[in-house]
């Protein structure tokens, strides 16, 4: 009888993973440039279809808006 070599378990090839980009949030912020006559509620109505969502825009831009009633034409706001 000839000896049949035992099959060795298959070894997974270990390749280093390709560099993956940092996770991108699906809700990546857009930018909106304030126009004359805009208010946060008007912007929320335009971008979300709901003026009541203005606090989301305010929270996302607290670094440049201290009073939600005072935004200025030309300001660039993050829209979360």
One Martini backbone bead per residue (centre of mass of N, CA, C, O) as a GRO file, in nm:
protein
   80
    1UNK     BB    1   0.095   0.037   0.023
    2UNK     BB    2   0.039   0.358  -0.036
    3UNK     BB    3   0.104   0.663   0.078
    4UNK     BB    4  -0.120   0.907   0.172
    5UNK     BB    5  -0.126   1.219   0.191
    6UNK     BB    6  -0.219   1.450   0.394
    7UNK     BB    7  -0.438   1.689   0.408
    8UNK     BB    8  -0.417   2.017   0.430
    9UNK     BB    9  -0.528   2.285   0.539
   10UNK     BB   10  -0.633   2.559   0.425
   11UNK     BB   11  -0.474   2.863   0.364
   12UNK     BB   12  -0.506   3.175   0.423
   13UNK     BB   13  -0.452   3.448   0.264
   14UNK     BB   14  -0.242   3.714   0.392
   15UNK     BB   15  -0.357   4.029   0.330
   16UNK     BB   16  -0.336   4.339   0.331
   17UNK     BB   17  -0.534   4.584   0.370
   18UNK     BB   18  -0.664   4.820   0.217
   19UNK     BB   19  -0.689   5.135   0.226
   20UNK     BB   20  -0.934   5.303   0.403
   21UNK     BB   21  -1.147   5.526   0.419
   22UNK     BB   22  -1.301   5.714   0.598
   23UNK     BB   23  -1.586   5.738   0.724
   24UNK     BB   24  -1.885   5.832   0.572
   25UNK     BB   25  -2.134   6.023   0.621
   26UNK     BB   26  -2.450   6.025   0.497
   27UNK     BB   27  -2.478   6.327   0.640
   28UNK     BB   28  -2.338   6.516   0.476
   29UNK     BB   29  -2.262   6.832   0.449
   30UNK     BB   30  -2.388   7.115   0.332
   31UNK     BB   31  -2.400   7.421   0.156
   32UNK     BB   32  -2.509   7.764   0.241
   33UNK     BB   33  -2.596   8.073   0.101
   34UNK     BB   34  -2.683   8.362   0.217
   35UNK     BB   35  -2.963   8.559   0.157
   36UNK     BB   36  -3.155   8.802   0.118
   37UNK     BB   37  -3.413   8.736   0.363
   38UNK     BB   38  -3.307   8.525   0.530
   39UNK     BB   39  -3.371   8.239   0.735
   40UNK     BB   40  -3.362   7.956   0.905
   41UNK     BB   41  -3.655   7.874   0.835
   42UNK     BB   42  -3.634   7.924   0.530
   43UNK     BB   43  -3.404   7.726   0.481
   44UNK     BB   44  -3.544   7.475   0.596
   45UNK     BB   45  -3.776   7.478   0.395
   46UNK     BB   46  -3.598   7.450   0.142
   47UNK     BB   47  -3.419   7.184   0.232
   48UNK     BB   48  -3.662   7.012   0.406
   49UNK     BB   49  -3.974   7.118   0.413
   50UNK     BB   50  -3.913   7.245   0.724
   51UNK     BB   51  -3.907   7.512   0.934
   52UNK     BB   52  -3.874   7.352   1.220
   53UNK     BB   53  -3.552   7.271   1.146
   54UNK     BB   54  -3.361   7.516   1.223
   55UNK     BB   55  -3.193   7.407   1.473
   56UNK     BB   56  -2.999   7.230   1.306
   57UNK     BB   57  -2.851   7.465   1.173
   58UNK     BB   58  -2.767   7.613   1.424
   59UNK     BB   59  -2.599   7.383   1.557
   60UNK     BB   60  -2.400   7.353   1.299
   61UNK     BB   61  -2.332   7.700   1.342
   62UNK     BB   62  -2.224   7.807   1.629
   63UNK     BB   63  -1.941   7.920   1.533
   64UNK     BB   64  -2.118   8.172   1.361
   65UNK     BB   65  -2.385   8.159   1.551
   66UNK     BB   66  -2.541   8.331   1.827
   67UNK     BB   67  -2.801   8.432   1.661
   68UNK     BB   68  -3.073   8.305   1.489
   69UNK     BB   69  -3.170   8.614   1.395
   70UNK     BB   70  -2.849   8.654   1.285
   71UNK     BB   71  -2.804   8.667   0.955
   72UNK     BB   72  -2.588   8.689   0.659
   73UNK     BB   73  -2.511   8.776   0.370
   74UNK     BB   74  -2.270   8.522   0.261
   75UNK     BB   75  -2.303   8.314   0.442
   76UNK     BB   76  -2.176   7.987   0.531
   77UNK     BB   77  -2.374   7.701   0.571
   78UNK     BB   78  -2.440   7.420   0.735
   79UNK     BB   79  -2.615   7.122   0.615
   80UNK     BB   80  -2.720   6.833   0.782
   0.00000   0.00000   0.00000
